[in-house]
Structures are given as structure tokens and as C-alpha cells.
Amino acid sequence: MSHSTAQDLIAKARALAPVWRERAARAEQLRRMPDESVEELLAAQFPRISQPARFGGMELGLDVICAVSMELAHGCASQAWVNNVYCEHAAMVALFPDEAQHEIWDADPRAVVSAAYAPTGKVRRVPGGVRLSGRYQFSSGVHHAQWTFVGALLAQDGAPPMPILMLLPARERRIIDNWHAVGMAGTGSCDIEFDDVFVPEHRVLDENAVFEGRSPGSRINTAPIYRMPQRGIAQMALASVPVGAAEGAVEDFAAMMKARIVRGRAMADAENLQIRLAESAAEVEAARRLLLGTAREVLDKLATGVNTDEADLAHASRNAAYSVKLARQAVTRLFEVAGGNGIFLDTPLQRTFRDVFAASGHLGFSWDRHAVMYSRQRLGQGIKGFYPGR
């Protein structure tokens, strides 16, 4: 796809952001993404960004998902998060065996997929596949998803358990309506449960193979993104949501400074606020450049035919976590001085503050965890235990 295609997608996201901002309060009330917003993201073809071309997708890279997510998050972080999930998971489905891809997208090329990665379910081998039971947390966007994939550890005789992902249709999951959150409240990230469900072999994926760039789907779908480890490196796309939200907060704070008079003095003339605005603006710009630059470096490497390695994983994970840390700092600095007007529930700044803090609690953005992983890899100590099979 051409550069103009990516720019068209970014322009669509920029146009949708104010629409989703108007809908942000309703998303919080619903505790999930509004139906209209889902229709808009499908019409804009965002989930097709990294979908294989043979199913009508664009096969564009992670950097385009990052850029789109940043723009949408200017309007509403919750809705941007769900859209990002759908975009990323199209690339993940493309790694499953060919039969699974056809099962999903032949019936509906616009089908979207939610997930729950943590291997909390129990699986056992049976003829032709596995059987799954268990409860999973944080399946963002599950209410509108036709499919869901979940993680588990599959026992193997005489070997460590194999980390796997399993694709399941919506009819086989039960949504537990427990998403009551202080931030990212509109993501619908409910628990889901499965009761002794059969998963055929073609819908089971070895996560170690994904990490090593040798998944079954990558032999069929040959664009660089399909050889990229979806855990760790793909976190840059999700990190783009709090970064984009923080960019929106800087814009909102600057607009407030221009418009408000505080005790007879123009807010824009307050040097202490000017300094805070400048520092927060620098932080979010640095975060944007860090994410997009790293994403493009990874894709450039994959485009040469060389797979990513543990050093790439450690580097990308560090940068994703640090960019979110920068976003949180930027938003906090502004919210601290927004005054009484900043705490009203009809002001975007307070929602952004809550959303960025909630998003930064994601395990994939834990600065301490990823700083240690990066340093261990750089010091030759290995990163065993940080990701499945490592």
C-alpha cells in the first residue's frame, strides 16, 4: 500500500477524534464502546490496516496503527483503545493456521477479535485439538467482537508447558459484566468465561513460534508485520493510545490558557503555567517520536528478511513503557494546576488524567519490569521469564 493510503487513514482518524470526544461520556456510562463508534471504525477500515490482503486488508505496518491510535485518542482514549485492539488482533489472527483465517474472514471480512492473553484457563489435549475451561480478565472490546483469542499453558510430556493462544467464536464465551473502572471506563474490558469448550487444532497457536517469526500464518502472509513478535514489540501500538491522549491534554490545556482569565489576569500570561505547558508538550512529542521511530526501525529490519531478536524485543518494550511514563508525567503536570474547573466531569482533562493513569497500569507498560528486562538483555543476563517461552 502507498504512503498516501497511510495518510488517508490518519486523516480519517483525525476527523473522527472530535466525534468520539462528544461520545466519550456516553462510552463511560455504557462501560463499552458505543455501537455508532464501532460502525465508524469499520467504515474507516481501521481493522484492515494489518489484515492480510487476501482478505481485503492493507498489510500496513505497526507504525500506521500507532499513528491512527494517537489521533483517535485525542478524542477518547477508551474508544481509541478498543479500535487499537481490533487493529492489532487482525495481525495476530493472520499468524494462525490458514484454516482458522478462512473460518473467520470468509464468513465476514469485517469480523473483529478481542483477547485475553494471561494464561489463566486450563487446557488439556484431546483428539483433534484441546478442551478449555476458565475465566479470563480484561477482554477489551469483547461486546462487539465476533471472535476472541485467549492464552493458556499446555502440558507436554517431559517438557515445559507450551504457551498457546486459542481462537474461539463469541457463542462459546460468557461475558461477565464486571467492568467498573476509574479510567478507560468505556473499553468494556469485562471478564469472560469458557466451560469445557473444544478448540480444534487449526485454532491453536504456539506462542513460541510467533516469537521466533515462524508461525503457520507467516508462511502464507509474507508481509514483514507477520514475522513480528506480537507480544512486547506490538505493545508500541497500545502505548500510542495514552500518548495520543496526552497530546490531547496538552492541546486542551493550551486552549484553556488562551481562553481563561483568573482573578483579572490572563491565564496565558502566567509564566509558571507556560513552563508546565512547554515541558508537557516536549514530553508527549518525545513519546510520539520514540514510538513511531522504534516501530519503523523494527519494520525496516523485518523488511530485509531478518527476524527480530531478544535485543529488539527488550528495546521496543523499554520504549513502549517509557513513552507511557512520559505521557503520564505530562498529563499529571497539567492536571495539578488546572484548578477547580479541571475536576468537573464534563471537562476532557479530568477524563484524560484518569484514562492515562489507568492505561499506564497495564502490565505491558510497567516501567520497572521493562527497564529490568532491557538491562538484563543488555548485560547479557537474558530475559527468561518476561515473555512466554523466554
C-alpha positions as CSV (number, residue, x, y, z in Angstrom):
1,M,0.0,0.0,0.0
2,S,1.1,3.5,-0.7
3,H,2.2,6.3,1.6
4,S,-1.0,8.1,0.6
5,T,-3.1,5.2,2.0
6,A,-1.5,5.6,5.4
7,Q,-2.1,9.3,5.3
8,D,-5.7,8.8,4.3
9,L,-6.2,6.5,7.3
10,I,-4.6,9.1,9.6
11,A,-6.8,11.8,8.2
12,K,-9.9,9.7,8.8
13,A,-8.8,9.2,12.4
14,R,-8.2,12.9,12.9
15,A,-11.7,13.6,11.6
16,L,-13.3,11.0,13.9
17,A,-11.5,12.2,17.1
18,P,-13.9,15.2,17.8
19,V,-16.9,12.9,17.1
20,W,-15.6,10.4,19.6
21,R,-14.9,13.1,22.1
22,E,-18.5,14.1,22.0
23,R,-19.3,10.5,22.7
24,A,-16.8,9.9,25.5
25,A,-19.1,10.5,28.4
26,R,-21.6,8.1,26.9
27,A,-18.9,5.5,26.4
28,E,-18.2,5.8,30.2
29,Q,-21.9,5.4,31.0
30,L,-22.2,2.4,28.8
31,R,-18.9,1.0,30.0
32,R,-18.2,-0.1,26.5
33,M,-17.8,1.4,23.0
34,P,-21.0,2.9,21.6
35,D,-22.4,1.0,18.6
36,E,-22.1,4.0,16.4
37,S,-18.3,4.3,17.0
38,V,-17.8,0.7,16.1
39,E,-19.6,1.2,12.8
40,E,-17.4,4.3,12.2
41,L,-14.2,2.4,12.8
42,L,-15.3,-0.4,10.5
43,A,-16.4,2.1,7.8
44,A,-13.0,3.8,8.1
45,Q,-11.4,0.3,7.6
46,F,-9.0,0.7,10.6
47,P,-9.1,-3.1,11.5
48,R,-8.0,-3.8,8.0
49,I,-4.7,-1.9,8.4
50,S,-2.7,-5.0,9.1
51,Q,-5.2,-7.6,7.9
52,P,-3.8,-9.8,5.0
53,A,-4.5,-8.5,1.5
54,R,-6.1,-11.8,0.5
55,F,-9.0,-11.0,2.8
56,G,-9.3,-7.4,1.7
57,G,-6.7,-5.9,4.1
58,M,-3.9,-3.4,3.6
59,E,-1.0,-5.3,5.2
60,L,0.4,-2.0,6.5
61,G,2.8,-1.9,9.4
62,L,2.7,-1.2,13.1
63,D,3.7,2.4,12.6
64,V,0.3,3.1,10.9
65,I,-1.6,1.6,13.7
66,C,0.4,3.7,16.1
67,A,-0.3,6.9,14.2
68,V,-4.1,6.2,13.9
69,S,-4.3,5.3,17.6
70,M,-2.7,8.6,18.6
71,E,-5.1,10.6,16.5
72,L,-8.2,8.8,17.8
73,A,-7.0,9.1,21.4
74,H,-7.1,12.9,21.1
75,G,-10.9,12.4,21.2
76,C,-11.4,9.4,23.6
77,A,-8.8,7.1,24.9
78,S,-11.3,4.3,25.7
79,Q,-12.6,4.1,22.2
80,A,-9.2,4.5,20.7
81,W,-8.0,1.6,22.9
82,V,-10.7,-0.7,21.5
83,N,-10.0,0.3,17.9
84,N,-6.3,-0.4,18.5
85,V,-7.1,-3.8,19.9
86,Y,-9.1,-4.7,16.8
87,C,-6.3,-3.5,14.6
88,E,-3.6,-5.4,16.4
89,H,-5.6,-8.6,16.6
90,A,-6.2,-8.7,12.9
91,A,-2.4,-9.1,12.5
92,M,-2.5,-11.8,15.2
93,V,-5.2,-13.8,13.5
94,A,-3.0,-13.7,10.4
95,L,-0.5,-15.9,12.3
96,F,-2.9,-18.8,12.9
97,P,-3.1,-21.7,10.5
98,D,-4.7,-20.9,7.2
99,E,-7.9,-22.8,8.0
100,A,-8.6,-20.5,11.0
101,Q,-8.1,-17.4,9.0
102,H,-10.6,-18.6,6.4
103,E,-13.0,-19.6,9.1
104,I,-13.1,-16.1,10.5
105,W,-12.8,-13.9,7.4
106,D,-14.5,-15.9,4.7
107,A,-17.8,-15.5,6.7
108,D,-17.2,-11.9,7.5
109,P,-14.1,-9.9,6.3
110,R,-15.0,-7.2,8.8
111,A,-15.0,-9.5,11.8
112,V,-13.1,-8.2,14.8
113,V,-11.4,-10.0,17.6
114,S,-10.9,-9.4,21.3
115,A,-8.4,-11.1,23.5
116,A,-7.2,-12.1,27.0
117,Y,-3.6,-13.1,26.9
118,A,-2.9,-14.1,30.5
119,P,-2.9,-17.9,30.6
120,T,-5.4,-18.3,33.4
121,G,-7.5,-21.0,31.7
122,K,-7.0,-24.8,31.9
123,V,-6.4,-26.8,28.8
124,R,-6.0,-30.5,28.1
125,R,-5.1,-32.4,24.9
126,V,-8.0,-34.3,23.3
127,P,-8.2,-35.9,19.8
128,G,-8.2,-33.2,17.2
129,G,-7.4,-30.2,19.5
130,V,-7.8,-29.1,23.1
131,R,-10.5,-28.5,25.6
132,L,-10.6,-25.2,27.5
133,S,-12.2,-24.1,30.8
134,G,-11.6,-21.0,32.8
135,R,-12.1,-17.3,33.4
136,Y,-10.1,-14.5,31.9
137,Q,-9.8,-10.8,32.7
138,F,-9.6,-7.6,30.6
139,S,-11.1,-8.6,27.2
140,S,-11.3,-5.1,25.8
141,G,-13.9,-4.6,23.1
142,V,-15.4,-8.0,23.7
143,H,-19.1,-6.9,23.3
144,H,-18.7,-6.2,19.6
145,A,-16.1,-8.9,18.8
146,Q,-17.2,-11.9,16.8
147,W,-14.2,-13.9,18.0
148,T,-11.8,-13.9,21.0
149,F,-8.4,-15.5,21.5
150,V,-7.1,-16.4,24.9
151,G,-3.9,-17.8,26.3
152,A,-3.1,-20.9,28.2
153,L,-0.2,-23.2,29.2
154,L,-0.5,-26.6,27.6
155,A,1.2,-29.5,29.4
156,Q,3.7,-31.6,27.5
157,D,5.3,-34.9,28.5
158,G,8.8,-34.4,29.6
159,A,9.0,-30.7,28.5
160,P,8.0,-27.3,29.9
161,P,4.4,-26.3,29.3
162,M,3.8,-24.8,25.9
163,P,2.3,-21.2,25.8
164,I,-0.5,-21.3,23.4
165,L,-3.3,-19.0,22.1
166,M,-6.7,-20.3,21.1
167,L,-9.3,-18.7,18.9
168,L,-12.9,-19.1,19.9
169,P,-16.2,-17.8,18.5
170,A,-18.4,-15.5,20.5
171,R,-21.1,-18.2,21.1
172,E,-18.6,-20.1,23.2
173,R,-17.8,-17.4,25.7
174,R,-19.8,-15.9,28.5
175,I,-19.3,-12.2,29.2
176,I,-19.2,-11.3,32.9
177,D,-20.4,-7.7,33.4
178,N,-17.8,-6.6,35.9
179,W,-16.1,-3.7,34.1
180,H,-16.5,-0.8,36.6
181,A,-13.2,1.2,36.4
182,V,-11.9,4.6,37.4
183,G,-10.3,5.1,34.0
184,M,-10.5,3.6,30.5
185,A,-14.1,3.1,31.6
186,G,-15.5,2.9,28.1
187,T,-13.4,-0.1,26.9
188,G,-15.8,-2.8,28.0
189,S,-12.9,-4.8,29.3
190,C,-15.0,-7.4,31.0
191,D,-14.1,-10.8,32.3
192,I,-15.0,-13.8,30.0
193,E,-15.5,-17.4,30.9
194,F,-15.4,-20.7,29.0
195,D,-16.8,-24.0,30.1
196,D,-15.2,-27.1,28.7
197,V,-15.1,-25.8,25.2
198,F,-13.5,-27.8,22.3
199,V,-10.9,-25.9,20.3
200,P,-9.8,-27.6,17.1
201,E,-6.1,-27.8,16.3
202,H,-6.3,-25.3,13.5
203,R,-7.4,-22.7,16.0
204,V,-4.4,-23.3,18.4
205,L,-1.2,-21.3,18.0
206,D,2.2,-21.9,19.6
207,E,3.3,-18.6,21.1
208,N,7.0,-19.6,20.9
209,A,6.6,-19.9,17.1
210,V,5.2,-16.4,17.0
211,F,8.0,-15.0,19.0
212,E,10.5,-16.6,16.6
213,G,8.8,-15.4,13.5
214,R,7.9,-18.9,12.3
215,S,4.1,-19.0,12.9
216,P,2.0,-21.0,10.4
217,G,0.4,-17.9,9.1
218,S,3.6,-16.1,8.4
219,R,4.4,-18.7,5.8
220,I,1.3,-17.7,3.9
221,N,1.1,-14.0,4.7
222,T,4.6,-12.8,3.9
223,A,4.4,-9.0,4.7
224,P,7.0,-8.0,7.3
225,I,4.5,-7.4,10.1
226,Y,3.6,-11.1,10.2
227,R,7.1,-12.0,11.3
228,M,7.0,-9.5,14.2
229,P,6.5,-10.9,17.7
230,Q,3.1,-9.7,18.7
231,R,3.9,-9.6,22.4
232,G,6.3,-7.0,23.5
233,I,7.0,-5.3,20.3
234,A,3.3,-4.8,19.4
235,Q,2.9,-3.0,22.7
236,M,4.1,0.1,21.0
237,A,0.7,0.3,19.2
238,L,-1.2,0.1,22.5
239,A,1.2,2.6,24.1
240,S,0.2,5.0,21.4
241,V,-3.2,5.4,23.0
242,P,-2.1,7.0,26.3
243,V,0.5,9.0,24.3
244,G,-2.2,10.3,21.9
245,A,-4.5,11.1,24.9
246,A,-1.6,13.1,26.5
247,E,-1.2,15.0,23.3
248,G,-4.9,15.9,23.5
249,A,-4.4,17.0,27.1
250,V,-1.6,19.4,26.0
251,E,-4.0,20.8,23.3
252,D,-6.8,21.2,25.9
253,F,-4.6,22.9,28.4
254,A,-3.2,25.4,25.8
255,A,-6.8,26.2,24.7
256,M,-7.8,26.8,28.4
257,M,-4.8,29.1,28.9
258,K,-5.7,31.2,25.9
259,A,-9.4,31.5,26.9
260,R,-9.4,31.9,30.7
261,I,-9.0,35.0,32.9
262,V,-8.0,34.2,36.5
263,R,-8.6,36.9,39.1
264,G,-8.3,39.6,36.4
265,R,-5.2,38.2,34.8
266,A,-4.9,36.2,31.6
267,M,-4.0,32.6,32.3
268,A,-1.8,32.7,29.2
269,D,0.5,35.3,30.9
270,A,1.3,33.1,33.9
271,E,5.0,32.0,33.4
272,N,4.7,29.0,35.8
273,L,1.9,27.6,33.5
274,Q,3.9,28.4,30.4
275,I,6.7,26.4,31.8
276,R,4.4,23.4,32.6
277,L,2.9,23.6,29.1
278,A,6.3,23.6,27.4
279,E,7.6,20.7,29.4
280,S,4.5,18.5,28.9
281,A,4.4,19.4,25.2
282,A,8.1,18.3,24.9
283,E,7.4,15.0,26.7
284,V,4.5,14.0,24.5
285,E,6.4,15.0,21.4
286,A,9.3,12.8,22.6
287,A,7.0,9.9,23.3
288,R,5.4,10.1,19.8
289,R,8.8,10.2,18.1
290,L,10.1,7.3,20.3
291,L,7.2,5.1,19.4
292,L,6.9,5.8,15.7
293,G,10.7,5.7,15.3
294,T,11.0,2.4,17.0
295,A,8.1,0.9,15.1
296,R,9.7,1.9,11.8
297,E,13.1,0.6,12.8
298,V,11.6,-2.8,13.6
299,L,9.6,-2.9,10.3
300,D,12.7,-1.9,8.3
301,K,14.7,-4.7,9.8
302,L,11.9,-7.3,9.1
303,A,11.7,-5.9,5.5
304,T,15.3,-7.0,4.9
305,G,14.3,-10.6,5.6
306,V,16.0,-10.7,9.1
307,N,13.8,-11.6,12.1
308,T,13.8,-9.6,15.3
309,D,15.7,-11.0,18.3
310,E,15.6,-10.6,22.1
311,A,17.6,-7.3,21.8
312,D,14.8,-5.9,19.6
313,L,12.2,-7.1,22.0
314,A,13.9,-5.6,25.0
315,H,14.5,-2.3,23.2
316,A,10.9,-2.0,21.9
317,S,9.3,-2.9,25.2
318,R,11.5,-0.4,27.0
319,N,10.5,2.3,24.6
320,A,6.8,1.5,24.8
321,A,6.9,1.6,28.6
322,Y,8.9,4.8,28.7
323,S,6.7,6.6,26.3
324,V,3.7,5.8,28.6
325,K,5.7,7.1,31.5
326,L,6.3,10.3,29.7
327,A,2.6,10.6,28.8
328,R,1.6,10.1,32.5
329,Q,4.1,12.7,33.6
330,A,2.9,15.2,31.0
331,V,-0.8,14.8,32.0
332,T,-0.1,14.9,35.7
333,R,1.9,18.2,35.4
334,L,-1.1,19.9,33.7
335,F,-3.8,18.4,35.8
336,E,-2.1,19.6,39.0
337,V,-2.5,23.2,38.0
338,A,-5.8,23.0,36.1
339,G,-7.6,24.5,39.2
340,G,-11.2,23.8,40.3
341,N,-12.5,23.8,36.8
342,G,-10.3,20.9,35.9
343,I,-12.2,18.5,38.2
344,F,-15.6,18.8,36.7
345,L,-16.8,15.6,34.9
346,D,-17.7,17.5,31.8
347,T,-14.1,18.6,31.2
348,P,-11.9,16.4,28.9
349,L,-8.8,17.0,31.0
350,Q,-10.0,15.0,34.1
351,R,-11.0,12.1,31.9
352,T,-7.7,12.1,30.1
353,F,-5.9,12.2,33.5
354,R,-7.9,9.1,34.7
355,D,-7.5,7.3,31.4
356,V,-3.8,7.8,31.1
357,F,-3.2,6.6,34.7
358,A,-5.5,3.6,34.1
359,A,-3.7,2.7,30.9
360,S,-0.3,3.1,32.5
361,G,-1.2,0.3,34.9
362,H,-1.2,-2.3,32.1
363,L,1.5,-4.9,32.7
364,G,2.9,-4.2,29.2
365,F,3.7,-0.7,30.3
366,S,5.3,-1.4,33.7
367,W,8.4,0.8,33.6
368,D,10.2,-1.1,36.4
369,R,9.6,-4.5,34.7
370,H,10.7,-3.4,31.2
371,A,13.7,-1.4,32.5
372,V,14.9,-4.5,34.2
373,M,14.3,-6.7,31.1
374,Y,16.2,-4.2,28.9
375,S,19.1,-4.0,31.3
376,R,19.3,-7.8,31.7
377,Q,19.4,-8.3,28.0
378,R,22.0,-5.6,27.5
379,L,24.2,-7.0,30.3
380,G,24.0,-10.5,28.8
381,Q,21.8,-11.9,31.6
382,G,18.9,-13.0,29.4
383,I,15.2,-12.2,29.6
384,K,13.8,-15.6,30.6
385,G,10.5,-15.3,32.4
386,F,9.5,-12.0,30.9
387,Y,7.5,-13.4,27.9
388,P,6.1,-16.8,27.0
389,G,8.8,-19.4,26.4
390,R,11.6,-16.9,27.1
